[in-house]
Amino acid sequence: MDQYTLNLLFVGATFALYIGIAVWARAGSTSEFYAAGRGVHPVTNGMATAADWMSAASFISMAGLIAFGGYTNSSFLMGWTGGYVLLALLLAPYLRKFGKFTVPEFIGDRFYSPTARIIAVICLIVASITYVIGQMTGVGVAFSRFLEVDKTLGLMIGAAVVFFYAVLGGMKGVTYTQVAQYCVLITAYTIPAIFISLQLTGNPLPPLGLFGEHLESGQALLSRLDQVVTELGFKEYTFQDGTPSAVLNMLLFTFSLMIGTAGLPHVIIRFFTVPKVSDARWSAGWALVFIALLYLTAPAVGAMARLNIIDTIYPNGTASESLSYESRPDWMKNWEITGLLKFEDKNGDGKIQMYNDKSTDFAATAEQRGWKGSELTVNRDILVLANPEIASLPGWVIALVAAGGLAAALSTAAGLLLAISSAVSHDLIKGQINPNISEKGELLAARMSMAVAIVVATYLGLNPPGFAAQTVALAFGLAAASIFPALMMGIFVKRINNHGAVAGMLTGLLFTLIYIFLHKGWFFIPGTASFPDTIEGSLLGIKSTAIGSIGAVLNFAAAYFVSSITKETPDHIKELVESVRVPRGAGAATDH
């Protein structure tokens, strides 16, 4: 059976599974659409949360960033994992105790302000839309290669599948679909990693293989990788930049990812689906277990893929003897069709050179070899998807990875779109525009909001502002600067009042948005964005992906200052905060 047919069978079978689950678990009420009827078991919710969380950025892009960035990009692992610890300890049980459906609803009630609720909706939509662009980018990458269709058509197919199971099933359908998607994506991620670890190190456990011996050279795997990348003018793979600017950015970026994780609405609403407060903590714990299975494997996948790519281009183990373009392997030919891998013969020798042509130290060596510039451009988002082909694994493994990449992107896209539609239908339409709307009318509004959100996300996915993980990182900064501080102060600080909350959210959101747009030179024209990410003209050398931490500090500061000069928080709100902060008993949800 040819590879295309295998890909079609695996992807088609998983899509049929998702749609079948959506039909079986379709939502029949607003409670089921928003919170799955609050009857999801903690283990099930933990698995669904892991799928909701492990997006295209985790599955497709993170290992690519680690592969090409080495130690520096371990920030993604530390920040995203640490965020779940914050979520489990500081937010999940208290928000579940409050018993509402959405994050803006909590903010509106806690800060006794319709304005605060609307601003929270705006913050949610901005962060979620930014995040969902990365997912749709991942869908397009996977479809364009494995189903051999145009990226635009691939996006349309993926959007249609999400539309069906998310609009029909709501949170109830999405929950059980995400359980299936987790099983698909974790299987698809770990099986190729095991094969490649065995090939390179003889160890079936990729995390251990990463620190094992490279069979062909007899060196430690990381030592071998350091050697081959430095021979091509790159810094050591394990290099750590100790300059003050780099350390500051790594610290702030990690912190931004942590608090951004804890403030992402599509993750938080998952904890509204369990029966009890204690179940919210258990859900977060199980989610960490399920996430760890992929996150412990990702560094090994990145390092081994980087080594395999270099060994493909320089098959004799000598940096000066590169592969002839005419002799390139099939995996290169396959990915060239997508436009995500490009070759330009700059010196006309018919061979492929990939090296660090920006290194002044390596310039003399490159000139001596007759190299006129690096000739191979590899989009980082293809690394995990291309990994099985690079390692010449069986066709069914390649097809499995295709299904896994799509599962990761679609599961998170569904969660984000559900958060957006819930905010629009429940917080704007029912909360502000038409409080007397019937349950049937609200359910219809929720589904229509979901449909519109999918259309917008698909359009933006056609013009993404960068790699999947880069786009997602910006979304975390926005959530960190706007939503997380409001939730923390809402739970733990009685003195923060309505005026303070509004001032804080606006300060954090506007500062972060303006900084990102100024720093990246973006204009409001689709397709014109670039990712220079230099530190020139930056505030203290802070990159746009790390600025969310500063935005959060400004949010806290503005909220405290404005609250201190305005009217005291009402006594009944203080009592509400106290009841949420000390979650005694099962914490039965309030009715709507």
URRACOR-V817537 format. One record per helix or strand. SS is the DSSP state (helix for helix, strand for strand). FROM is the first residue (numbers start at 1). LEN is the number of residues. Records with the same first field share a line. If there is no record, write none. Layout:
BEGIN
SS=FROM-LEN + FROM-LEN
END
This chain:
BEGIN
helix=3-22 + 30-9 + 42-12 + 56-43 + 103-8 + 114-33 + 151-51 + 206-4 + 221-10 + 244-19 + 265-8 + 277-37 + 325-3 + 330-9 + 363-6 + 380-11 + 395-39 + 439-23 + 468-25 + 498-23 + 539-3 + 544-3 + 548-17 + 571-11
strand=40-1 + 213-1 + 220-1 + 274-1 + 324-1 + 341-3 + 351-1 + 376-3
END
